[in-house]
Amino acid sequence: MGAQGLPPQGVSCFGWQTSWDYWLGSIGSKVAKRLKGFGGFISYNSRTKKPSVSYTFYPNVFELASHCNTLIICCSLIEDTYHMINNYVMKALGKDGIIINIGRGAIIDEKELVRCLVEGKIFGVGLDVFENEPNVPKELFALDHVVMLPHRAAFTEESFYDA
């Protein structure tokens, strides 16, 4: 391990050093399992530390964002997660940070997301969900480093068999 418990430079996952899954539930666990195959350093935040996994646990999302550069949001929307990914978390993620949201749209404060993208506070975002679907902030369409899907990521052959 390198400085501050991070992997040494050059260890990457999809070209980034680290990634995480918020709340290591069934979806987050499956995402982490797949990311592990790319050699990335995986850490997570959850309601409780999972003794059955070897990934690094952070007690809150701010600390997690401070130690990684890719946030993969795989959690449900509850009162505690509404706008959980806010200006402070995005700034902690940093200018090279990437957010991927496959959870629920309102977990991210979209106004702050647009502002942080425009100001270069984070690098990019991948969104399958939006706060006020089907209304997507128009600013996102004009920005580089933004990938958007029409809430269809769950429509896989496997998901139909699992239903």
PyMOL CGO cylinders between C-alpha atoms (Angstrom):
from pymol import cmd
from pymol.cgo import CYLINDER

trace = [
    CYLINDER, 0.00, 0.00, 0.00, 1.06, 3.55, -0.68, 0.3, 1, 1, 1, 1, 1, 1,
    CYLINDER, 1.06, 3.55, -0.68, 0.65, 6.73, 1.32, 0.3, 1, 1, 1, 1, 1, 1,
    CYLINDER, 0.65, 6.73, 1.32, -2.50, 7.04, 3.45, 0.3, 1, 1, 1, 1, 1, 1,
    CYLINDER, -2.50, 7.04, 3.45, -3.42, 3.40, 2.79, 0.3, 1, 1, 1, 1, 1, 1,
    CYLINDER, -3.42, 3.40, 2.79, -4.03, 4.01, -0.91, 0.3, 1, 1, 1, 1, 1, 1,
    CYLINDER, -4.03, 4.01, -0.91, -2.61, 1.69, -3.53, 0.3, 1, 1, 1, 1, 1, 1,
    CYLINDER, -2.61, 1.69, -3.53, 0.66, 2.80, -5.13, 0.3, 1, 1, 1, 1, 1, 1,
    CYLINDER, 0.66, 2.80, -5.13, 0.50, 4.91, -8.29, 0.3, 1, 1, 1, 1, 1, 1,
    CYLINDER, 0.50, 4.91, -8.29, -0.21, 2.82, -11.35, 0.3, 1, 1, 1, 1, 1, 1,
    CYLINDER, -0.21, 2.82, -11.35, -2.73, 0.50, -9.71, 0.3, 1, 1, 1, 1, 1, 1,
    CYLINDER, -2.73, 0.50, -9.71, -5.92, 1.29, -11.51, 0.3, 1, 1, 1, 1, 1, 1,
    CYLINDER, -5.92, 1.29, -11.51, -9.50, 0.37, -12.07, 0.3, 1, 1, 1, 1, 1, 1,
    CYLINDER, -9.50, 0.37, -12.07, -10.83, 1.55, -15.42, 0.3, 1, 1, 1, 1, 1, 1,
    CYLINDER, -10.83, 1.55, -15.42, -7.93, 4.00, -15.42, 0.3, 1, 1, 1, 1, 1, 1,
    CYLINDER, -7.93, 4.00, -15.42, -8.61, 5.27, -11.89, 0.3, 1, 1, 1, 1, 1, 1,
    CYLINDER, -8.61, 5.27, -11.89, -6.94, 4.36, -8.64, 0.3, 1, 1, 1, 1, 1, 1,
    CYLINDER, -6.94, 4.36, -8.64, -9.91, 3.54, -6.51, 0.3, 1, 1, 1, 1, 1, 1,
    CYLINDER, -9.91, 3.54, -6.51, -13.61, 3.00, -6.57, 0.3, 1, 1, 1, 1, 1, 1,
    CYLINDER, -13.61, 3.00, -6.57, -16.33, 2.34, -4.05, 0.3, 1, 1, 1, 1, 1, 1,
    CYLINDER, -16.33, 2.34, -4.05, -19.83, 1.12, -3.57, 0.3, 1, 1, 1, 1, 1, 1,
    CYLINDER, -19.83, 1.12, -3.57, -22.06, 2.97, -1.17, 0.3, 1, 1, 1, 1, 1, 1,
    CYLINDER, -22.06, 2.97, -1.17, -23.87, 0.48, 1.04, 0.3, 1, 1, 1, 1, 1, 1,
    CYLINDER, -23.87, 0.48, 1.04, -22.47, -2.85, 0.11, 0.3, 1, 1, 1, 1, 1, 1,
    CYLINDER, -22.47, -2.85, 0.11, -25.84, -4.53, -0.44, 0.3, 1, 1, 1, 1, 1, 1,
    CYLINDER, -25.84, -4.53, -0.44, -26.66, -7.10, -3.10, 0.3, 1, 1, 1, 1, 1, 1,
    CYLINDER, -26.66, -7.10, -3.10, -26.15, -4.77, -6.08, 0.3, 1, 1, 1, 1, 1, 1,
    CYLINDER, -26.15, -4.77, -6.08, -23.11, -3.06, -4.58, 0.3, 1, 1, 1, 1, 1, 1,
    CYLINDER, -23.11, -3.06, -4.58, -21.54, -6.45, -3.79, 0.3, 1, 1, 1, 1, 1, 1,
    CYLINDER, -21.54, -6.45, -3.79, -22.01, -7.57, -7.39, 0.3, 1, 1, 1, 1, 1, 1,
    CYLINDER, -22.01, -7.57, -7.39, -20.50, -4.34, -8.72, 0.3, 1, 1, 1, 1, 1, 1,
    CYLINDER, -20.50, -4.34, -8.72, -17.53, -4.66, -6.34, 0.3, 1, 1, 1, 1, 1, 1,
    CYLINDER, -17.53, -4.66, -6.34, -16.98, -8.28, -7.40, 0.3, 1, 1, 1, 1, 1, 1,
    CYLINDER, -16.98, -8.28, -7.40, -16.79, -7.20, -11.04, 0.3, 1, 1, 1, 1, 1, 1,
    CYLINDER, -16.79, -7.20, -11.04, -14.51, -4.23, -10.31, 0.3, 1, 1, 1, 1, 1, 1,
    CYLINDER, -14.51, -4.23, -10.31, -12.15, -6.46, -8.37, 0.3, 1, 1, 1, 1, 1, 1,
    CYLINDER, -12.15, -6.46, -8.37, -11.37, -8.27, -11.62, 0.3, 1, 1, 1, 1, 1, 1,
    CYLINDER, -11.37, -8.27, -11.62, -9.89, -5.05, -13.00, 0.3, 1, 1, 1, 1, 1, 1,
    CYLINDER, -9.89, -5.05, -13.00, -7.39, -4.80, -10.15, 0.3, 1, 1, 1, 1, 1, 1,
    CYLINDER, -7.39, -4.80, -10.15, -8.83, -1.70, -8.55, 0.3, 1, 1, 1, 1, 1, 1,
    CYLINDER, -8.83, -1.70, -8.55, -8.66, -0.83, -4.89, 0.3, 1, 1, 1, 1, 1, 1,
    CYLINDER, -8.66, -0.83, -4.89, -12.21, -1.06, -3.54, 0.3, 1, 1, 1, 1, 1, 1,
    CYLINDER, -12.21, -1.06, -3.54, -13.50, 0.63, -0.40, 0.3, 1, 1, 1, 1, 1, 1,
    CYLINDER, -13.50, 0.63, -0.40, -17.03, 1.22, 0.81, 0.3, 1, 1, 1, 1, 1, 1,
    CYLINDER, -17.03, 1.22, 0.81, -19.40, 2.92, 3.18, 0.3, 1, 1, 1, 1, 1, 1,
    CYLINDER, -19.40, 2.92, 3.18, -22.42, 1.18, 4.63, 0.3, 1, 1, 1, 1, 1, 1,
    CYLINDER, -22.42, 1.18, 4.63, -24.71, 1.35, 7.62, 0.3, 1, 1, 1, 1, 1, 1,
    CYLINDER, -24.71, 1.35, 7.62, -22.46, -1.21, 9.28, 0.3, 1, 1, 1, 1, 1, 1,
    CYLINDER, -22.46, -1.21, 9.28, -19.05, -2.67, 8.56, 0.3, 1, 1, 1, 1, 1, 1,
    CYLINDER, -19.05, -2.67, 8.56, -19.34, -5.99, 6.73, 0.3, 1, 1, 1, 1, 1, 1,
    CYLINDER, -19.34, -5.99, 6.73, -17.10, -8.57, 8.47, 0.3, 1, 1, 1, 1, 1, 1,
    CYLINDER, -17.10, -8.57, 8.47, -17.38, -10.92, 5.49, 0.3, 1, 1, 1, 1, 1, 1,
    CYLINDER, -17.38, -10.92, 5.49, -15.60, -8.58, 3.04, 0.3, 1, 1, 1, 1, 1, 1,
    CYLINDER, -15.60, -8.58, 3.04, -11.98, -7.48, 2.89, 0.3, 1, 1, 1, 1, 1, 1,
    CYLINDER, -11.98, -7.48, 2.89, -12.64, -4.06, 1.35, 0.3, 1, 1, 1, 1, 1, 1,
    CYLINDER, -12.64, -4.06, 1.35, -11.69, -0.96, 3.33, 0.3, 1, 1, 1, 1, 1, 1,
    CYLINDER, -11.69, -0.96, 3.33, -14.64, 0.46, 5.27, 0.3, 1, 1, 1, 1, 1, 1,
    CYLINDER, -14.64, 0.46, 5.27, -15.19, 4.19, 5.82, 0.3, 1, 1, 1, 1, 1, 1,
    CYLINDER, -15.19, 4.19, 5.82, -17.73, 5.29, 8.45, 0.3, 1, 1, 1, 1, 1, 1,
    CYLINDER, -17.73, 5.29, 8.45, -19.16, 8.13, 6.34, 0.3, 1, 1, 1, 1, 1, 1,
    CYLINDER, -19.16, 8.13, 6.34, -19.44, 9.09, 2.69, 0.3, 1, 1, 1, 1, 1, 1,
    CYLINDER, -19.44, 9.09, 2.69, -17.28, 12.23, 3.08, 0.3, 1, 1, 1, 1, 1, 1,
    CYLINDER, -17.28, 12.23, 3.08, -14.30, 10.20, 4.34, 0.3, 1, 1, 1, 1, 1, 1,
    CYLINDER, -14.30, 10.20, 4.34, -14.85, 7.68, 1.58, 0.3, 1, 1, 1, 1, 1, 1,
    CYLINDER, -14.85, 7.68, 1.58, -14.88, 10.40, -1.09, 0.3, 1, 1, 1, 1, 1, 1,
    CYLINDER, -14.88, 10.40, -1.09, -11.69, 11.84, 0.42, 0.3, 1, 1, 1, 1, 1, 1,
    CYLINDER, -11.69, 11.84, 0.42, -9.89, 8.54, -0.20, 0.3, 1, 1, 1, 1, 1, 1,
    CYLINDER, -9.89, 8.54, -0.20, -11.09, 7.57, -3.66, 0.3, 1, 1, 1, 1, 1, 1,
    CYLINDER, -11.09, 7.57, -3.66, -11.63, 9.04, -7.08, 0.3, 1, 1, 1, 1, 1, 1,
    CYLINDER, -11.63, 9.04, -7.08, -14.66, 7.13, -8.35, 0.3, 1, 1, 1, 1, 1, 1,
    CYLINDER, -14.66, 7.13, -8.35, -17.94, 6.95, -6.44, 0.3, 1, 1, 1, 1, 1, 1,
    CYLINDER, -17.94, 6.95, -6.44, -20.35, 4.27, -7.60, 0.3, 1, 1, 1, 1, 1, 1,
    CYLINDER, -20.35, 4.27, -7.60, -23.71, 4.85, -5.95, 0.3, 1, 1, 1, 1, 1, 1,
    CYLINDER, -23.71, 4.85, -5.95, -25.69, 1.64, -5.49, 0.3, 1, 1, 1, 1, 1, 1,
    CYLINDER, -25.69, 1.64, -5.49, -28.00, 2.48, -2.62, 0.3, 1, 1, 1, 1, 1, 1,
    CYLINDER, -28.00, 2.48, -2.62, -31.68, 3.12, -2.15, 0.3, 1, 1, 1, 1, 1, 1,
    CYLINDER, -31.68, 3.12, -2.15, -33.25, 6.50, -1.49, 0.3, 1, 1, 1, 1, 1, 1,
    CYLINDER, -33.25, 6.50, -1.49, -34.23, 7.01, 2.12, 0.3, 1, 1, 1, 1, 1, 1,
    CYLINDER, -34.23, 7.01, 2.12, -34.26, 10.09, 4.30, 0.3, 1, 1, 1, 1, 1, 1,
    CYLINDER, -34.26, 10.09, 4.30, -30.57, 9.62, 5.20, 0.3, 1, 1, 1, 1, 1, 1,
    CYLINDER, -30.57, 9.62, 5.20, -29.45, 9.33, 1.57, 0.3, 1, 1, 1, 1, 1, 1,
    CYLINDER, -29.45, 9.33, 1.57, -31.42, 12.25, 0.08, 0.3, 1, 1, 1, 1, 1, 1,
    CYLINDER, -31.42, 12.25, 0.08, -28.81, 14.65, -1.43, 0.3, 1, 1, 1, 1, 1, 1,
    CYLINDER, -28.81, 14.65, -1.43, -26.11, 12.65, 0.36, 0.3, 1, 1, 1, 1, 1, 1,
    CYLINDER, -26.11, 12.65, 0.36, -23.78, 13.38, -2.55, 0.3, 1, 1, 1, 1, 1, 1,
    CYLINDER, -23.78, 13.38, -2.55, -23.57, 17.13, -2.06, 0.3, 1, 1, 1, 1, 1, 1,
    CYLINDER, -23.57, 17.13, -2.06, -21.07, 19.92, -2.65, 0.3, 1, 1, 1, 1, 1, 1,
    CYLINDER, -21.07, 19.92, -2.65, -18.86, 18.81, 0.27, 0.3, 1, 1, 1, 1, 1, 1,
    CYLINDER, -18.86, 18.81, 0.27, -18.67, 15.21, -0.91, 0.3, 1, 1, 1, 1, 1, 1,
    CYLINDER, -18.67, 15.21, -0.91, -17.97, 16.27, -4.50, 0.3, 1, 1, 1, 1, 1, 1,
    CYLINDER, -17.97, 16.27, -4.50, -15.18, 18.61, -3.38, 0.3, 1, 1, 1, 1, 1, 1,
    CYLINDER, -15.18, 18.61, -3.38, -13.73, 15.78, -1.27, 0.3, 1, 1, 1, 1, 1, 1,
    CYLINDER, -13.73, 15.78, -1.27, -13.78, 13.55, -4.34, 0.3, 1, 1, 1, 1, 1, 1,
    CYLINDER, -13.78, 13.55, -4.34, -11.69, 16.14, -6.17, 0.3, 1, 1, 1, 1, 1, 1,
    CYLINDER, -11.69, 16.14, -6.17, -11.10, 17.48, -9.66, 0.3, 1, 1, 1, 1, 1, 1,
    CYLINDER, -11.10, 17.48, -9.66, -10.23, 14.04, -11.06, 0.3, 1, 1, 1, 1, 1, 1,
    CYLINDER, -10.23, 14.04, -11.06, -13.28, 12.47, -9.42, 0.3, 1, 1, 1, 1, 1, 1,
    CYLINDER, -13.28, 12.47, -9.42, -16.01, 10.58, -11.22, 0.3, 1, 1, 1, 1, 1, 1,
    CYLINDER, -16.01, 10.58, -11.22, -19.49, 9.81, -9.91, 0.3, 1, 1, 1, 1, 1, 1,
    CYLINDER, -19.49, 9.81, -9.91, -21.56, 6.93, -11.26, 0.3, 1, 1, 1, 1, 1, 1,
    CYLINDER, -21.56, 6.93, -11.26, -25.14, 6.74, -10.02, 0.3, 1, 1, 1, 1, 1, 1,
    CYLINDER, -25.14, 6.74, -10.02, -27.13, 3.55, -10.59, 0.3, 1, 1, 1, 1, 1, 1,
    CYLINDER, -27.13, 3.55, -10.59, -29.08, 3.96, -7.35, 0.3, 1, 1, 1, 1, 1, 1,
    CYLINDER, -29.08, 3.96, -7.35, -31.68, 6.72, -7.15, 0.3, 1, 1, 1, 1, 1, 1,
    CYLINDER, -31.68, 6.72, -7.15, -31.51, 10.20, -8.66, 0.3, 1, 1, 1, 1, 1, 1,
    CYLINDER, -31.51, 10.20, -8.66, -32.21, 12.24, -5.53, 0.3, 1, 1, 1, 1, 1, 1,
    CYLINDER, -32.21, 12.24, -5.53, -29.15, 10.79, -3.79, 0.3, 1, 1, 1, 1, 1, 1,
    CYLINDER, -29.15, 10.79, -3.79, -27.17, 13.41, -5.73, 0.3, 1, 1, 1, 1, 1, 1,
    CYLINDER, -27.17, 13.41, -5.73, -27.88, 17.10, -5.33, 0.3, 1, 1, 1, 1, 1, 1,
    CYLINDER, -27.88, 17.10, -5.33, -28.20, 17.76, -9.09, 0.3, 1, 1, 1, 1, 1, 1,
    CYLINDER, -28.20, 17.76, -9.09, -27.83, 21.55, -8.83, 0.3, 1, 1, 1, 1, 1, 1,
    CYLINDER, -27.83, 21.55, -8.83, -24.52, 21.07, -7.01, 0.3, 1, 1, 1, 1, 1, 1,
    CYLINDER, -24.52, 21.07, -7.01, -23.51, 18.36, -9.47, 0.3, 1, 1, 1, 1, 1, 1,
    CYLINDER, -23.51, 18.36, -9.47, -23.98, 20.71, -12.42, 0.3, 1, 1, 1, 1, 1, 1,
    CYLINDER, -23.98, 20.71, -12.42, -22.11, 23.49, -10.61, 0.3, 1, 1, 1, 1, 1, 1,
    CYLINDER, -22.11, 23.49, -10.61, -19.20, 21.21, -9.67, 0.3, 1, 1, 1, 1, 1, 1,
    CYLINDER, -19.20, 21.21, -9.67, -18.93, 19.91, -13.25, 0.3, 1, 1, 1, 1, 1, 1,
    CYLINDER, -18.93, 19.91, -13.25, -19.03, 23.42, -14.75, 0.3, 1, 1, 1, 1, 1, 1,
    CYLINDER, -19.03, 23.42, -14.75, -16.44, 24.71, -12.26, 0.3, 1, 1, 1, 1, 1, 1,
    CYLINDER, -16.44, 24.71, -12.26, -14.17, 21.68, -12.71, 0.3, 1, 1, 1, 1, 1, 1,
    CYLINDER, -14.17, 21.68, -12.71, -14.53, 20.56, -9.09, 0.3, 1, 1, 1, 1, 1, 1,
    CYLINDER, -14.53, 20.56, -9.09, -15.11, 16.98, -10.36, 0.3, 1, 1, 1, 1, 1, 1,
    CYLINDER, -15.11, 16.98, -10.36, -14.12, 15.41, -13.66, 0.3, 1, 1, 1, 1, 1, 1,
    CYLINDER, -14.12, 15.41, -13.66, -17.22, 13.59, -14.81, 0.3, 1, 1, 1, 1, 1, 1,
    CYLINDER, -17.22, 13.59, -14.81, -20.40, 11.69, -14.13, 0.3, 1, 1, 1, 1, 1, 1,
    CYLINDER, -20.40, 11.69, -14.13, -22.30, 8.66, -15.38, 0.3, 1, 1, 1, 1, 1, 1,
    CYLINDER, -22.30, 8.66, -15.38, -26.03, 8.74, -14.65, 0.3, 1, 1, 1, 1, 1, 1,
    CYLINDER, -26.03, 8.74, -14.65, -28.72, 6.12, -15.14, 0.3, 1, 1, 1, 1, 1, 1,
    CYLINDER, -28.72, 6.12, -15.14, -31.12, 7.88, -12.77, 0.3, 1, 1, 1, 1, 1, 1,
    CYLINDER, -31.12, 7.88, -12.77, -32.12, 11.50, -12.24, 0.3, 1, 1, 1, 1, 1, 1,
    CYLINDER, -32.12, 11.50, -12.24, -33.66, 13.46, -9.41, 0.3, 1, 1, 1, 1, 1, 1,
    CYLINDER, -33.66, 13.46, -9.41, -36.81, 14.49, -11.29, 0.3, 1, 1, 1, 1, 1, 1,
    CYLINDER, -36.81, 14.49, -11.29, -37.21, 11.90, -14.04, 0.3, 1, 1, 1, 1, 1, 1,
    CYLINDER, -37.21, 11.90, -14.04, -37.94, 12.33, -16.86, 0.3, 1, 1, 1, 1, 1, 1,
    CYLINDER, -37.94, 12.33, -16.86, -36.75, 15.94, -16.45, 0.3, 1, 1, 1, 1, 1, 1,
    CYLINDER, -36.75, 15.94, -16.45, -32.98, 16.10, -16.74, 0.3, 1, 1, 1, 1, 1, 1,
    CYLINDER, -32.98, 16.10, -16.74, -31.07, 19.34, -16.08, 0.3, 1, 1, 1, 1, 1, 1,
    CYLINDER, -31.07, 19.34, -16.08, -30.49, 20.85, -19.53, 0.3, 1, 1, 1, 1, 1, 1,
    CYLINDER, -30.49, 20.85, -19.53, -26.97, 21.91, -18.55, 0.3, 1, 1, 1, 1, 1, 1,
    CYLINDER, -26.97, 21.91, -18.55, -25.88, 18.26, -18.42, 0.3, 1, 1, 1, 1, 1, 1,
    CYLINDER, -25.88, 18.26, -18.42, -26.46, 17.85, -22.16, 0.3, 1, 1, 1, 1, 1, 1,
    CYLINDER, -26.46, 17.85, -22.16, -23.94, 20.59, -22.96, 0.3, 1, 1, 1, 1, 1, 1,
    CYLINDER, -23.94, 20.59, -22.96, -21.15, 19.32, -20.72, 0.3, 1, 1, 1, 1, 1, 1,
    CYLINDER, -21.15, 19.32, -20.72, -18.24, 17.10, -21.64, 0.3, 1, 1, 1, 1, 1, 1,
    CYLINDER, -18.24, 17.10, -21.64, -17.50, 14.13, -19.39, 0.3, 1, 1, 1, 1, 1, 1,
    CYLINDER, -17.50, 14.13, -19.39, -21.19, 13.37, -18.83, 0.3, 1, 1, 1, 1, 1, 1,
    CYLINDER, -21.19, 13.37, -18.83, -22.72, 10.03, -19.80, 0.3, 1, 1, 1, 1, 1, 1,
    CYLINDER, -22.72, 10.03, -19.80, -26.48, 9.63, -19.37, 0.3, 1, 1, 1, 1, 1, 1,
    CYLINDER, -26.48, 9.63, -19.37, -28.76, 6.64, -19.86, 0.3, 1, 1, 1, 1, 1, 1,
    CYLINDER, -28.76, 6.64, -19.86, -32.58, 6.68, -19.80, 0.3, 1, 1, 1, 1, 1, 1,
    CYLINDER, -32.58, 6.68, -19.80, -32.93, 4.59, -16.59, 0.3, 1, 1, 1, 1, 1, 1,
    CYLINDER, -32.93, 4.59, -16.59, -32.44, 1.35, -18.46, 0.3, 1, 1, 1, 1, 1, 1,
    CYLINDER, -32.44, 1.35, -18.46, -29.30, -0.13, -16.92, 0.3, 1, 1, 1, 1, 1, 1,
    CYLINDER, -29.30, -0.13, -16.92, -31.37, -2.73, -15.06, 0.3, 1, 1, 1, 1, 1, 1,
    CYLINDER, -31.37, -2.73, -15.06, -32.85, -4.13, -18.25, 0.3, 1, 1, 1, 1, 1, 1,
    CYLINDER, -32.85, -4.13, -18.25, -30.51, -7.03, -18.81, 0.3, 1, 1, 1, 1, 1, 1,
    CYLINDER, -30.51, -7.03, -18.81, -31.31, -10.60, -19.74, 0.3, 1, 1, 1, 1, 1, 1,
    CYLINDER, -31.31, -10.60, -19.74, -30.25, -11.70, -16.25, 0.3, 1, 1, 1, 1, 1, 1,
    CYLINDER, -30.25, -11.70, -16.25, -32.57, -9.23, -14.53, 0.3, 1, 1, 1, 1, 1, 1,
    CYLINDER, -32.57, -9.23, -14.53, -35.57, -10.75, -16.26, 0.3, 1, 1, 1, 1, 1, 1,
    CYLINDER, -35.57, -10.75, -16.26, -34.62, -14.22, -15.03, 0.3, 1, 1, 1, 1, 1, 1,
    CYLINDER, -34.62, -14.22, -15.03, -34.01, -12.93, -11.49, 0.3, 1, 1, 1, 1, 1, 1,
    CYLINDER, -34.01, -12.93, -11.49, -37.39, -11.16, -11.31, 0.3, 1, 1, 1, 1, 1, 1,
]
cmd.load_cgo(trace, "trace")
